[in-house]
Amino acid sequence: MEKKLTRDTVFYAFSPNLEPAMRVEQGEEFVLETHDCFSGQLKSEDDLLDVLDWDRVNPATGPVYIEGVEPEDVLRVDILKLRVVGHSTMVTVPNEGVLGDCISEMETAVLEYKEDKVVFRDKISIPMNPMIGVIGIAPAEGKVPNGEPAAHGGNMDCTLITEGASVYFTARVPGALFGCGDFHAVMGDGEIVICGAESPGEVRLRAQVIPELKGLPTPFIETPDLFAAVTSAGSLDLAGSGATHNMADFLTNFASLPINDAGLLMSLVGQLKVCQVVDPQKTARFEFPKWVLDEYGFSMPE
Amino acid sequence: MEKKLTRDTVFYAFSPNLEPAMRVEQGEEFVLETHDCFSGQLKSEDDLLDVLDWDRVNPATGPVYIEGVEPEDVLRVDILKLRVVGHSTMVTVPNEGVLGDCISEMETAVLEYKEDKVVFRDKISIPMNPMIGVIGIAPAEGKVPNGEPAAHGGNMDCTLITEGASVYFTARVPGALFGCGDFHAVMGDGEIVICGAESPGEVRLRAQVIPELKGLPTPFIETPDLFAAVTSAGSLDLAGSGATHNMADFLTNFASLPINDAGLLMSLVGQLKVCQVVDPQKTARFEFPKWVLDEYGFSMPE
């Protein structure tokens, strides 16, 4: 019997006090259906953002208790299959987002899917790149609303978090209490009007503790081609510095590069990138290509 | 007779008071040889950065007076051919760059070229992507050292500025007084240890006023695939906001998109990216794909 949660099983803040909605073994596949970030409240272009119940924004499906996970364990979560369903919704909101000062008209746009494209204004067909906006685990204490990104993950809005990627977290409570939601059919780095193509969806996942990675600076992402350190902070400058330092930590302490090699190579082939700039906590990532670490004889413990 | 300046004809600050080193017609091709950013002072791995005469850092070759260019004209500079020569030099400097707090040993690394690769530590062969770090024109007044990026261009360290790209500037003085230097054989976005693969080189250029683009927010870049607005400011947050606003200005005032279309599409398929975070003035760019504007029937005036 497949382990699955429907999009009726959601929470709105990551917290150690949540009751697990499902328990899975390490290495066991499970499926989460997710709502869009508006919990499906905007049903047509006539529903503007001012009708929204803000208590039901950014739902994450879960939490999932992963058996045998203990605090300080580094957990790898594999995104095995990711698809969006239905259609996407976008909004413009005066005074919100980077262009809030330019936008005067509140609008809801519905974007239908045609094959592998997202259709904007019946005019522009954009290749899909489904990704997960909110993904994380419980912090050690307190309550982090799903709209916020932090060390536990959350609303990182990182375009690398897509099918075939793995995300590493450091568990803070037994079972980790994992959840995700806020899928985007496509989104650009920055998410500058506060939304991507907001979509319900379904994701197949698997989670596993990797003992050799204890101490890894997390959140950390692995794709088929690269590693990325992700950091959120009160300014993009601080987030960028944090992500850069976390990548240097990984390269020196886990891939065993001398610090000068790490720094010079990060300047040559590493990429400091923006995830999102529309939450009070901005998110940046530092990407480093795997092929360079292959040459140093490093491969990630599995 | 080809118009050409050798790397002996350099300046260290963009200023309206510079004497033109060469005059070219609009549309006329010309060639600039450039030094590396250290003016070739670091000749081997034994020459550490502490031997450097800092008055001779970041030379730009020029200035070139472009006939018929008047203040407020928007000038398109085409990078027709770009090659690096010799070898590259890199440095690590304690307390400089994003990882300055981690780097304790000053080092100079020489990177030889093998075919189309830059070789690091005789171990890692990195595909070349030659680009121009310092490129600009005279500001209206004052003197901007070449190490600084600003509205006139300068040390933007933007990885898009490579062969086949065009850079748009707004002239502030007659003839514009163009110059460039600080080539990198390859560099990652961020340039986090303060240098890329610093290389001498040679570039073939052509410049032309585009009357229809008067008022374009500059610096602005065009590649075969995308447009990019580039902004420098005291923080990455401000630079990112500036670049985002400049792209919205371009999309609404030049490509004639409604502001809501511009904002939503920028959030869907636009990319806010980092150029460099190692000057006191940080540089960001906002990229927008050309194919979307093709669908709106827009093409850039030539």
Contacts between the chains, C-beta under 8 A, distances in Angstrom:
chain1	res1	chain2	res2	distance
A	90	B	264	5.3
A	90	B	267	7.3
A	90	B	268	7.6
A	92	B	260	4.9
A	92	B	263	5.8
A	92	B	264	6.5
A	97	B	263	7.4
A	97	B	267	7.7
A	98	B	240	7.4
A	98	B	241	5.6
A	98	B	244	4.6
A	98	B	245	7.6
A	99	B	244	6.5
A	99	B	245	7.0
A	99	B	248	5.5
A	99	B	259	7.6
A	99	B	262	7.9
A	99	B	263	4.9
A	99	B	266	7.4
A	102	B	245	7.3
A	102	B	248	5.8
A	102	B	259	5.6
A	102	B	263	7.3
A	103	B	259	6.0
A	103	B	260	6.7
A	103	B	263	5.8
A	104	B	259	7.7
A	105	B	260	6.2
A	107	B	260	5.4
A	109	B	260	8.0
A	109	B	264	6.1
A	118	B	268	7.6
A	120	B	264	7.0
A	120	B	265	6.7
A	120	B	268	6.8
A	121	B	261	6.8
A	123	B	295	6.0
A	123	B	296	7.8
A	124	B	265	7.1
A	124	B	292	5.7
A	124	B	295	5.3
A	126	B	268	6.1
A	126	B	269	5.9
A	186	B	268	5.7
A	186	B	269	7.2
A	187	B	267	7.0
A	187	B	268	6.6
A	188	B	266	6.9
A	188	B	267	6.1
A	188	B	268	5.9
A	188	B	269	5.5
A	188	B	270	4.6
A	188	B	271	5.0
A	188	B	272	7.4
A	189	B	271	4.6
A	189	B	272	5.5
A	189	B	273	6.7
A	190	B	240	7.3
A	190	B	244	7.1
A	190	B	266	7.9
A	190	B	267	7.4
A	190	B	270	6.9
A	190	B	271	6.8
A	190	B	272	3.2
A	190	B	286	7.6
A	191	B	267	5.7
A	192	B	244	5.4
A	192	B	263	7.2
A	192	B	266	5.4
A	192	B	267	5.2
A	192	B	270	6.9
A	192	B	272	6.4
A	193	B	263	4.5
A	193	B	264	6.1
A	193	B	266	7.0
A	193	B	267	4.3
A	194	B	267	7.6
A	195	B	267	6.3
A	196	B	267	6.2
A	196	B	268	6.5
A	197	B	268	6.1
A	235	B	235	6.4
A	235	B	236	7.4
A	235	B	237	5.3
A	236	B	235	7.4
A	236	B	236	4.3
A	236	B	237	4.7
A	236	B	240	6.1
A	237	B	235	5.3
A	237	B	236	4.7
A	237	B	237	6.6
A	237	B	277	7.1
A	237	B	282	7.0
A	240	B	98	7.4
A	240	B	190	7.3
A	240	B	236	6.1
A	240	B	274	6.8
A	240	B	277	5.8
A	241	B	98	5.6
A	241	B	277	7.8
A	244	B	98	4.6
A	244	B	99	6.5
A	244	B	190	7.1
A	244	B	192	5.4
A	245	B	98	7.6
A	245	B	99	7.0
A	245	B	102	7.3
A	248	B	99	5.5
A	248	B	102	5.8
A	259	B	99	7.7
A	259	B	102	5.6
A	259	B	103	6.1
A	259	B	104	7.6
A	260	B	92	4.9
A	260	B	103	6.6
A	260	B	105	6.2
A	260	B	107	5.4
A	260	B	109	8.0
A	261	B	121	6.8
A	262	B	99	7.9
A	263	B	92	5.8
A	263	B	97	7.4
A	263	B	99	4.9
A	263	B	102	7.2
A	263	B	103	5.8
A	263	B	192	7.2
A	263	B	193	4.5
A	264	B	90	5.3
A	264	B	92	6.5
A	264	B	109	6.1
A	264	B	120	7.0
A	264	B	193	6.1
A	265	B	120	6.7
A	265	B	124	7.0
A	266	B	99	7.5
A	266	B	188	6.8
A	266	B	190	7.8
A	266	B	192	5.5
A	266	B	193	7.0
A	267	B	90	7.3
A	267	B	97	7.7
A	267	B	187	7.0
A	267	B	188	6.1
A	267	B	190	7.4
A	267	B	191	5.7
A	267	B	192	5.2
A	267	B	193	4.3
A	267	B	194	7.6
A	267	B	195	6.3
A	267	B	196	6.2
A	268	B	90	7.6
A	268	B	118	7.5
A	268	B	120	6.8
A	268	B	126	6.1
A	268	B	186	5.7
A	268	B	187	6.6
A	268	B	188	6.0
A	268	B	196	6.5
A	268	B	197	6.1
A	269	B	126	5.9
A	269	B	186	7.2
A	269	B	188	5.5
A	270	B	188	4.6
A	270	B	190	6.9
A	270	B	192	6.9
A	271	B	188	5.0
A	271	B	189	4.6
A	271	B	190	6.8
A	272	B	188	7.4
A	272	B	189	5.5
A	272	B	190	3.2
A	272	B	192	6.4
A	272	B	274	4.7
A	272	B	277	6.5
A	273	B	189	6.7
A	273	B	273	6.6
A	273	B	274	6.5
A	274	B	240	6.8
A	274	B	272	4.7
A	274	B	273	6.5
A	274	B	274	6.5
A	274	B	284	7.9
A	277	B	237	7.2
A	277	B	240	5.8
A	277	B	241	7.9
A	277	B	272	6.5
A	282	B	237	7.0
A	284	B	274	7.9
A	286	B	190	7.6
A	292	B	124	5.7
A	292	B	126	8.0
A	295	B	123	6.0
A	295	B	124	5.3
A	296	B	123	7.8
